[in-house]
Amino acid sequence: MNGISNYLLEKVQSKTGLSMSVIVGYALQALFAIGATVLLFVALFFIFSDYLGFGGTTTSIGMFLLLGAMLWTNGAKKKTIADAERALQAHSFVSMNGPLLNAGMQFGQKVGWRRTLPTLLALFAASGIAAEWRRRHYHQDDASY
């Protein structure tokens, strides 16, 4: 059993390059990055409050608003990604499935891309037109269409 676990460990290490020293190094890098970020914010605080003369209170409020804007932007980005993924799932193309794309790739390699590319472009245009026609057909009573 020990031989199999050693083999598996060596196999994983050969593929990923991870060992205990590498993991400890990554942890130290993360700690140093956090420390450097804290020092950067402290230095920015002193630069804005003392050197530029904004004062401690104004600088603290500005840094708090900056942090809030960063968090709000991150949340808005995640919400936009989730909305776009839902919209993509609602508007799926018939011709965009994996096996059909794989068959198209094999056909393109065997026949040649110069002959296959115009056919693929016509196929994509036809599938887009068919999808739009189907959406308009099912949403005839909707005023937004």
C-alpha positions as CSV (number, residue, x, y, z in Angstrom):
1,M,0.0,0.0,0.0
2,N,2.9,2.3,0.8
3,G,4.3,1.9,-2.7
4,I,1.0,2.8,-4.4
5,S,0.6,6.0,-2.3
6,N,4.2,7.0,-3.0
7,Y,3.7,6.4,-6.7
8,L,0.5,8.5,-6.7
9,L,2.2,11.3,-4.7
10,E,5.1,11.4,-7.1
11,K,2.8,11.3,-10.1
12,V,0.8,14.3,-8.7
13,Q,4.0,16.1,-7.9
14,S,5.4,15.5,-11.4
15,K,2.2,16.9,-13.0
16,T,1.6,19.9,-10.7
17,G,5.0,20.7,-9.3
18,L,3.6,21.0,-5.8
19,S,5.4,19.9,-2.6
20,M,5.3,21.0,1.0
21,S,8.1,23.6,0.4
22,V,6.2,25.1,-2.6
23,I,3.0,25.3,-0.5
24,V,4.8,27.0,2.4
25,G,6.4,29.4,-0.2
26,Y,2.9,30.3,-1.6
27,A,1.6,30.9,2.0
28,L,4.5,33.2,2.8
29,Q,4.0,35.1,-0.5
30,A,0.3,35.5,0.4
31,L,1.3,36.9,3.9
32,F,3.9,39.2,2.4
33,A,1.3,40.5,-0.2
34,I,-1.2,41.2,2.6
35,G,1.5,43.0,4.6
36,A,2.6,45.0,1.6
37,T,-1.0,46.0,0.8
38,V,-1.6,47.2,4.4
39,L,1.7,49.2,4.3
40,L,0.6,50.7,0.9
41,F,-2.7,51.9,2.4
42,V,-0.9,53.3,5.5
43,A,1.5,55.1,3.2
44,L,-1.4,56.5,1.1
45,F,-3.1,57.6,4.2
46,F,-0.1,59.6,5.4
47,I,0.5,61.0,1.9
48,F,-3.1,62.3,1.5
49,S,-3.5,63.4,5.1
50,D,-0.2,65.1,5.9
51,Y,1.7,65.8,2.6
52,L,-1.3,66.8,0.5
53,G,-3.1,68.4,3.5
54,F,-6.5,66.7,3.3
55,G,-6.5,65.8,7.0
56,G,-7.0,62.5,8.7
57,T,-10.8,62.5,8.7
58,T,-11.2,63.4,5.1
59,T,-8.6,60.9,4.1
60,S,-10.3,58.1,6.2
61,I,-13.7,58.9,4.6
62,G,-12.2,58.9,1.1
63,M,-10.5,55.5,1.7
64,F,-13.8,54.1,3.1
65,L,-15.7,55.3,0.1
66,L,-13.0,53.9,-2.2
67,L,-13.3,50.5,-0.5
68,G,-17.1,50.7,-0.8
69,A,-16.9,51.5,-4.5
70,M,-14.6,48.6,-5.1
71,L,-16.9,46.2,-3.3
72,W,-20.0,47.6,-5.1
73,T,-18.3,47.2,-8.5
74,N,-17.3,43.6,-7.7
75,G,-20.9,42.8,-6.8
76,A,-22.2,44.5,-9.9
77,K,-19.7,42.6,-12.0
78,K,-20.9,39.2,-10.5
79,K,-24.5,40.2,-11.0
80,T,-23.9,41.1,-14.7
81,I,-22.1,37.8,-15.3
82,A,-25.0,35.9,-13.7
83,D,-27.6,37.8,-15.8
84,A,-25.6,37.3,-19.0
85,E,-25.3,33.5,-18.3
86,R,-29.1,33.3,-17.7
87,A,-29.7,35.2,-21.0
88,L,-27.3,32.9,-22.9
89,Q,-29.1,29.8,-21.5
90,A,-32.5,31.3,-22.6
91,H,-31.2,32.0,-26.1
92,S,-29.5,28.7,-27.0
93,F,-28.7,28.0,-30.6
94,V,-29.7,24.6,-32.0
95,S,-26.4,24.2,-33.9
96,M,-24.1,25.1,-31.0
97,N,-23.9,21.7,-29.2
98,G,-20.6,19.8,-28.6
99,P,-21.0,16.7,-30.8
100,L,-22.1,18.8,-33.8
101,L,-19.2,21.2,-33.4
102,N,-16.8,18.2,-33.0
103,A,-18.1,16.7,-36.2
104,G,-17.8,20.1,-37.9
105,M,-14.2,20.4,-36.8
106,Q,-13.4,16.9,-38.2
107,F,-15.2,17.7,-41.4
108,G,-13.2,20.9,-41.8
109,Q,-9.9,19.2,-41.2
110,K,-10.7,16.4,-43.7
111,V,-12.2,18.5,-46.5
112,G,-10.2,21.7,-46.0
113,W,-11.0,24.9,-44.3
114,R,-11.2,26.9,-47.5
115,R,-14.1,24.8,-48.7
116,T,-15.7,24.4,-45.3
117,L,-15.6,28.0,-44.0
118,P,-18.3,29.5,-46.3
119,T,-20.6,26.5,-45.5
120,L,-20.1,27.1,-41.8
121,L,-20.8,30.8,-42.1
122,A,-24.0,30.1,-44.0
123,L,-25.0,27.5,-41.4
124,F,-24.4,30.0,-38.5
125,A,-26.3,32.7,-40.4
126,A,-29.2,30.4,-41.1
127,S,-29.3,29.2,-37.4
128,G,-29.3,32.8,-36.2
129,I,-32.1,33.7,-38.6
130,A,-34.1,30.6,-37.6
131,A,-33.6,31.4,-33.9
132,E,-34.7,35.0,-34.3
133,W,-37.7,33.9,-36.4
134,R,-38.7,31.4,-33.7
135,R,-38.4,34.0,-30.9
136,R,-40.5,36.5,-32.9
137,H,-43.1,33.7,-33.6
138,Y,-43.5,32.8,-30.0
139,H,-43.5,36.5,-28.8
140,Q,-46.0,38.0,-31.2
141,D,-48.2,39.5,-28.5
142,D,-45.3,41.0,-26.6
143,A,-45.0,44.7,-27.2
144,S,-41.2,44.8,-26.6
145,Y,-40.5,42.7,-29.6
